[in-house]
Each structure stands twice: as C-alpha cells, then as structure tokens.
C-alpha cells in the first residue's frame, strides 16, 4: 500500500501540528497532539515516597505519624489497653467520670467473671480531698486496718473488749508510791476506753493505815497529784456497813492496819459521756470514775487475829474545774510506804 493510496482510502488523517513540545498520542481511534507528560523527579533519599502538591510531583520523606500521647490532649482508645505487664511509671493516676462516682475494678483470673470494686464516695459526702496511705506490710493474723486520722493506716489488734497489758511495776525494797502516768505507761484515750490495775500482792511495812489511790496530772513537765480536786467515795465492807466520805486528793480502797492487799482497780482518765437533758448528771459530778475490789488481812483490834475483809470502793472526781485533765494514776499508802508489791496496768479497747 502506497502513501497516495492511504490518503485516497482515508486511512491517514491530517494531524494538526499542535503546540511546541507536544507529542503525538492515540486514543485507540484517532491520533492527536498532546502535551508531553511531566517528568518524574529523581528518587531522592532511601525511604522517600512520591507525593503531589496538586501541581507537581516531588520525592520526599513520608509524613511522620505522632504516636506520643503527650501531644494528644484528648486520647481515646478504640479497644482494651494491653499493658503487656508494663507499668505506669510516673505521675498520679486519676480516674474521672461524669454523672456517676468513679470506680476501680479488679477482676478475677477466670474469664474475668468476678471483680472487686473500689468506688469514690458521693459528691455530697465529701469534705475535701483525701489520700489514704496503706501500711508497709501485711500485718498479723486477726489485726484490722486503722487510721491515725490523717490518712496514714496501720495494722492493729482488734478492739471491742480486748485487754492489752500496757505496763508493769514491781516494788522489792520499798517505795513511797507507784505511778502510772502518760504515754510512757501506755495511756492513750483515743484507743482505750477504760483501764485496770491488778495487784496480786501489796505489802506494807509496819502498819498500813489506809491504802489509797489518786489521779495524776502533768503540767509544764511536772507530775502532780490532783489535790486541787474534790472526790466523793462510797465504801462497802462485807455487806455490813456503808460509809460515804469526801476527800481532797485521794480515794481510800482499804482501811485499817494490816499486812497485805490484793485486788483490782478499774478506772478511766476521761469524763464519762453524760446524757443531755433531764438525765444529765448533776452539777458538780464531773470527772473520771473508779471502782476497786480489794481483799486485805485486817489486824482486828490489835490482837493479831487476822480476818480477810473484802472492800468494794467507788469514787469519782466531782470538781468541774478540771484543768489540766488527768494523765495518770497513783497508788500509795497513808504513810507513803509500799514495802513489796506487783502492779499490772491493762487497757481495754474502745
């Protein structure tokens, strides 16, 4: 086939010259002059990608995806967070909620079938923000978790009727008196509601006169007997007689000459909680209480015919001007002489 024949057969079309730089392209049916394709840029550095700005192609490093949560002020999870045994290593973990109290739930190991939750109090119950510091150990069997009132917790023996031995005192060669006073003797009114002194023996040299007890107070580092207060006292001997008396600084727990006493004294250092209103305690009956049960050998009539007597004594401080408050307890004889004795101080928890 010749060119003349192709033209005659219309197999060749006349193609416009187009513009400078265009190239001849075919759409499968016709030929036409088109702009030449834009030359691709050089490949650039290793790892670069081809990007377009809408007008031209360039070779550039791929865009960086920020995976640092510090730069995301409102991150949200699309699923469960798998810690892979890692920890939150810094900062305070806060759990916030909207409309309901925040709660931390710890699930069991069997398909998360059960959980133990720790929930914040309701807004109406709050009185400021609080932090609780846990104990540094697991404590002992039977102990409970207590607080010091400032959020620091520790393990302690359970209360509610449990007696603790707080202090002991032994006299082997004479003493003017035996004092249990202050925290050194274990007095702690925030823990103990009442105290008890038990003495299996209390022997006097010569004559005993009367066996006495008194409250102590500490002022300016000086320990004093509460002599500025008045006491009321009721004594009961073998159901035969009852004597009431008033002393300025002590309560008598055993009368008469003799050799040895034994017994117990129950007392408190605090004011008893009176009922208000019509059942309130009468004016002038303020102050701590005590009760003593004492057995002693009584030198009856100076005839050396000893008799065992049981003395039950109850007393209270009734001076309403208690300042300072009582801090301890004293045991002594009328003639300020305890020859041989053993005393145990116990506290009963509130």
C-alpha positions as CSV (number, residue, x, y, z in Angstrom):
1,X,0.0,0.0,0.0
2,X,1.3,3.4,-1.0
3,X,1.1,6.7,0.8
4,X,-1.1,8.0,-2.0
5,X,-3.4,5.1,-1.7
6,X,-3.6,5.5,2.1
7,X,-4.6,9.1,1.6
8,X,-7.1,8.1,-1.0
9,X,-8.5,5.4,1.3
10,X,-8.6,7.9,4.1
11,X,-6.5,5.6,6.3
12,X,-4.4,8.6,7.2
13,X,-5.8,11.7,8.7
14,X,-4.4,15.1,8.7
15,X,-3.0,15.8,12.1
16,X,-2.7,19.3,13.4
17,X,0.8,20.5,14.1
18,X,-0.2,21.3,17.7
19,X,2.0,23.4,20.0
20,X,5.7,23.3,20.6
21,X,6.8,20.4,22.7
22,X,3.6,18.3,22.3
23,X,3.7,14.7,21.3
24,X,1.6,12.5,19.1
25,X,-0.7,10.2,21.1
26,X,-3.5,7.8,20.2
27,X,-6.7,7.1,22.0
28,X,-7.1,3.8,20.0
29,X,-9.1,5.5,17.3
30,X,-7.6,8.8,16.5
31,X,-4.2,10.4,16.7
32,X,-3.8,13.8,18.4
33,X,-1.2,16.2,19.6
34,X,-1.0,16.2,23.4
35,X,1.3,17.9,26.0
36,X,4.2,15.7,26.9
37,X,4.0,14.0,30.4
38,X,5.7,15.7,33.3
39,X,9.0,14.1,34.0
40,X,9.1,12.3,37.4
41,X,11.5,13.7,39.9
42,X,14.6,11.9,41.0
43,X,14.0,9.2,43.5
44,X,15.7,11.1,46.3
45,X,16.9,9.5,49.6
46,X,16.2,6.0,50.7
47,X,12.7,5.6,52.1
48,X,11.3,8.6,50.3
49,X,7.8,8.5,48.7
50,X,6.3,10.2,45.7
51,X,4.0,13.0,46.8
52,X,1.9,15.6,44.9
53,X,1.1,19.1,45.8
54,X,-1.7,19.3,43.2
55,X,0.6,20.7,40.5
56,X,3.8,18.7,40.6
57,X,5.3,15.5,41.9
58,X,8.1,15.6,44.4
59,X,10.2,12.9,46.2
60,X,10.1,13.4,50.0
61,X,10.3,11.6,53.3
62,X,6.9,10.1,54.3
63,X,4.8,12.1,56.8
64,X,5.5,11.3,60.4
65,X,2.7,9.8,62.4
66,X,2.7,11.1,66.0
67,X,2.3,8.2,68.5
68,X,3.3,10.2,71.6
69,X,0.2,10.6,73.9
70,X,1.9,13.7,75.4
71,X,0.9,15.5,72.2
72,X,-2.7,14.2,72.2
73,X,-4.6,16.1,74.9
74,X,-7.8,14.0,74.5
75,X,-6.7,10.5,73.6
76,X,-9.4,7.8,73.1
77,X,-9.0,4.1,73.0
78,X,-10.7,2.1,70.3
79,X,-10.4,-1.1,72.4
80,X,-8.9,-2.6,75.5
81,X,-5.4,-1.4,76.6
82,X,-3.0,-4.3,76.8
83,X,-0.2,-3.2,79.2
84,X,1.8,-6.4,78.5
85,X,3.0,-6.4,82.1
86,X,4.3,-2.9,81.9
87,X,3.5,-0.2,84.5
88,X,2.6,3.4,84.6
89,X,6.0,4.6,85.7
90,X,5.4,8.2,86.6
91,X,2.8,10.7,87.8
92,X,-0.6,10.3,89.7
93,X,-3.2,8.1,88.1
94,X,-6.5,9.9,88.2
95,X,-9.8,8.1,87.3
96,X,-12.6,10.6,86.4
97,X,-16.2,10.2,85.5
98,X,-19.2,12.2,84.7
99,X,-22.6,11.8,86.4
100,X,-21.5,8.8,88.4
101,X,-18.9,8.0,91.0
102,X,-15.6,6.8,89.7
103,X,-14.7,3.2,90.4
104,X,-11.7,1.0,90.1
105,X,-12.5,-2.7,89.3
106,X,-10.1,-5.6,89.8
107,X,-11.2,-8.8,88.0
108,X,-10.6,-12.4,88.9
109,X,-8.4,-14.7,86.8
110,X,-11.2,-16.9,85.4
111,X,-12.5,-15.2,82.2
112,X,-12.9,-12.0,84.3
113,X,-16.1,-13.5,85.8
114,X,-15.9,-11.5,89.1
115,X,-14.5,-8.3,90.3
116,X,-13.8,-6.3,93.4
117,X,-14.5,-2.6,93.0
118,X,-13.2,0.4,94.9
119,X,-15.6,3.3,94.5
120,X,-15.3,7.0,95.4
121,X,-17.9,8.4,97.8
122,X,-20.8,10.5,96.5
123,X,-20.1,14.2,96.0
124,X,-22.5,15.1,98.8
125,X,-20.4,13.1,101.3
126,X,-17.1,14.7,100.6
127,X,-15.4,17.2,102.9
128,X,-12.3,18.0,100.8
129,X,-9.8,15.7,99.1
130,X,-8.3,12.8,100.9
131,X,-5.5,10.4,100.4
132,X,-5.0,7.1,102.2
133,X,-1.5,5.7,102.8
134,X,-1.5,1.9,103.1
135,X,0.6,0.0,105.6
136,X,4.1,-1.1,104.5
137,X,3.4,-4.8,105.4
138,X,0.6,-7.4,105.6
139,X,0.2,-7.2,109.4
140,X,-0.5,-10.2,111.7
141,X,-3.5,-12.6,111.7
142,X,-6.6,-11.1,113.2
143,X,-5.4,-7.5,113.0
144,X,-7.5,-4.8,111.4
145,X,-6.7,-1.6,109.5
146,X,-6.8,1.6,111.5
147,X,-6.0,5.2,110.7
148,X,-4.2,7.9,112.5
149,X,-6.8,10.5,111.5
150,X,-4.6,11.9,108.8
151,X,-5.0,9.1,106.2
152,X,-2.0,7.0,107.3
153,X,-3.1,3.5,108.1
154,X,-1.5,0.7,110.0
155,X,-2.4,-2.8,111.3
156,X,-3.6,-3.1,114.9
157,X,-5.2,-5.6,117.2
158,X,-9.0,-5.8,117.0
159,X,-10.8,-3.8,119.7
160,X,-14.1,-4.2,121.3
161,X,-13.3,-5.8,124.7
162,X,-9.7,-6.8,124.2
163,X,-7.4,-6.1,127.1
164,X,-3.8,-5.1,126.5
165,X,-1.0,-5.2,129.1
166,X,0.4,-1.6,129.0
167,X,2.9,-1.5,131.9
168,X,4.1,-3.3,135.0
169,X,5.7,-2.1,138.2
170,X,7.5,-4.1,140.8
171,X,8.5,-2.9,144.3
172,X,11.1,-5.1,146.0
173,X,12.7,-2.9,148.6
174,X,10.3,-0.1,149.5
175,X,8.8,2.8,147.6
176,X,6.8,5.9,148.6
177,X,4.3,5.3,145.8
178,X,3.8,3.7,142.4
179,X,2.8,5.9,139.5
180,X,1.5,5.0,136.1
181,X,1.5,8.3,134.1
182,X,1.2,9.5,130.5
183,X,2.1,7.8,127.2
184,X,5.1,6.1,128.8
185,X,2.7,3.9,130.7
186,X,0.6,3.3,127.7
187,X,-2.3,5.7,128.4
188,X,-4.0,6.5,125.1
189,X,-7.6,7.7,125.4
190,X,-8.1,7.5,121.6
191,X,-7.6,3.7,121.8
192,X,-8.6,2.7,125.3
193,X,-11.9,3.5,127.0
194,X,-11.0,2.1,130.5
195,X,-8.0,0.9,132.4
196,X,-7.4,-1.7,135.1
197,X,-4.6,-2.1,137.7
198,X,-4.3,-5.6,139.1
199,X,-2.1,-6.2,142.1
200,X,-1.7,-9.8,143.3
201,X,0.1,-8.5,146.4
202,X,0.7,-5.2,148.0
203,X,2.5,-5.4,151.3
204,X,3.1,-2.6,153.7
205,X,5.9,-2.2,156.2
206,X,4.7,-1.7,159.8
207,X,1.1,-0.6,159.7
208,X,-0.8,0.1,156.5
209,X,-3.1,2.9,157.7
210,X,-5.2,3.2,154.6
211,X,-4.4,2.1,151.1
212,X,-5.1,5.0,148.7
213,X,-5.2,5.8,145.0
214,X,-5.4,9.2,143.2
215,X,-5.4,10.6,139.7
216,X,-2.3,12.4,138.4
217,X,-1.9,15.3,136.0
218,X,1.1,16.7,134.2
219,X,1.7,20.5,133.9
220,X,4.8,22.0,132.5
221,X,6.6,18.7,132.7
222,X,5.9,18.3,136.4
223,X,3.7,15.4,137.6
224,X,1.4,16.2,140.5
225,X,-1.3,14.5,142.4
226,X,-4.7,16.0,141.7
227,X,-5.0,17.6,145.2
228,X,-6.9,20.6,143.9
229,X,-9.9,18.5,143.1
230,X,-12.6,17.0,145.4
231,X,-13.6,13.4,145.4
232,X,-16.7,11.5,146.5
233,X,-16.3,8.0,147.8
234,X,-18.5,5.1,148.9
235,X,-17.1,2.0,150.6
236,X,-18.7,-1.3,151.3
237,X,-17.3,-3.9,153.7
238,X,-18.7,-7.5,153.7
239,X,-22.2,-6.1,153.3
240,X,-22.1,-4.9,157.0
241,X,-21.8,-1.2,156.5
242,X,-21.5,1.6,154.0
243,X,-19.5,4.7,154.5
244,X,-19.6,7.8,152.4
245,X,-16.9,10.4,152.7
246,X,-15.2,13.2,150.9
247,X,-11.5,13.6,150.4
248,X,-9.5,16.4,148.9
249,X,-6.9,14.5,146.9
250,X,-7.4,10.7,147.1
251,X,-9.8,7.8,147.4
252,X,-9.4,5.1,150.1
253,X,-9.5,1.5,148.8
254,X,-8.6,-0.3,152.1
255,X,-8.8,0.8,155.8
256,X,-7.2,-0.3,159.0
257,X,-3.8,-1.7,159.9
258,X,-2.8,-4.9,158.2
259,X,-0.1,-6.6,156.1
260,X,-1.1,-7.4,152.6
261,X,-3.7,-6.4,150.0
262,X,-4.6,-7.9,146.7
263,X,-7.3,-6.9,144.2
264,X,-8.0,-4.7,141.2
265,X,-8.9,-1.1,140.4
266,X,-11.0,-0.2,137.3
267,X,-10.8,3.5,136.3
268,X,-10.9,6.0,133.4
269,X,-9.0,9.2,132.7
270,X,-11.8,10.8,130.8
271,X,-15.1,12.3,131.7
272,X,-18.0,9.9,131.2
273,X,-20.3,10.7,128.4
274,X,-23.4,12.0,130.1
275,X,-26.9,12.1,128.6
276,X,-28.1,15.6,128.0
277,X,-31.4,17.0,129.1
278,X,-33.4,15.7,132.0
279,X,-31.0,12.8,132.5
280,X,-27.9,14.9,132.6
281,X,-25.5,14.5,135.6
282,X,-26.0,16.9,138.5
283,X,-23.8,19.9,138.7
284,X,-20.5,19.1,140.5
285,X,-20.3,15.4,139.5
286,X,-17.9,15.9,136.6
287,X,-14.7,13.9,136.3
288,X,-13.4,10.3,135.9
289,X,-14.7,7.3,137.8
290,X,-13.1,4.4,139.5
291,X,-14.1,1.1,141.2
292,X,-11.9,-1.0,143.4
293,X,-12.3,-4.5,144.7
294,X,-9.7,-5.3,147.4
295,X,-9.1,-8.1,149.8
296,X,-6.7,-7.5,152.8
297,X,-5.6,-9.0,156.0
298,X,-7.0,-6.9,158.8
299,X,-5.3,-6.8,162.2
300,X,-8.5,-6.8,164.2
301,X,-8.3,-4.8,167.5
302,X,-4.5,-5.2,167.7
303,X,-4.9,-8.8,168.9
304,X,-3.2,-10.3,165.8
305,X,-6.3,-12.1,165.0
306,X,-6.3,-11.6,161.2
307,X,-9.5,-11.5,159.2
308,X,-9.9,-11.4,155.5
309,X,-12.0,-8.4,154.5
310,X,-13.5,-7.6,151.1
311,X,-13.7,-3.9,150.4
312,X,-15.6,-2.5,147.4
313,X,-14.9,1.2,146.8
314,X,-16.4,3.5,144.2
315,X,-15.4,7.1,143.7
316,X,-15.4,10.0,141.3
317,X,-13.8,13.4,140.9
318,X,-16.6,15.9,141.2
319,X,-14.8,19.1,140.7
320,X,-16.0,20.7,137.5
321,X,-12.9,22.8,137.0
322,X,-10.6,20.1,135.7
323,X,-7.6,21.9,134.3
324,X,-5.4,20.2,133.3
325,X,-7.0,16.9,132.6
326,X,-5.9,13.7,134.3
327,X,-2.9,12.0,132.7
328,X,-2.3,9.0,135.1
329,X,-2.9,7.1,138.3
330,X,-1.1,6.8,141.7
331,X,-1.1,4.0,144.3
332,X,0.3,4.7,147.8
333,X,-0.2,4.1,151.5
334,X,-1.4,6.6,154.1
335,X,2.2,6.7,155.5
336,X,3.8,6.7,152.0
337,X,5.3,3.3,152.2
338,X,4.9,0.3,149.9
339,X,7.3,-2.4,151.0
340,X,6.8,-5.1,148.4
341,X,4.3,-5.1,145.6
342,X,3.5,-6.1,142.0
343,X,1.2,-4.0,139.8
344,X,-0.1,-4.6,136.3
345,X,-1.7,-1.9,134.2
346,X,-4.2,-3.0,131.4
347,X,-6.2,-1.0,128.9
348,X,-9.4,-2.1,127.3
349,X,-10.0,-1.0,123.8
350,X,-13.0,1.1,122.8
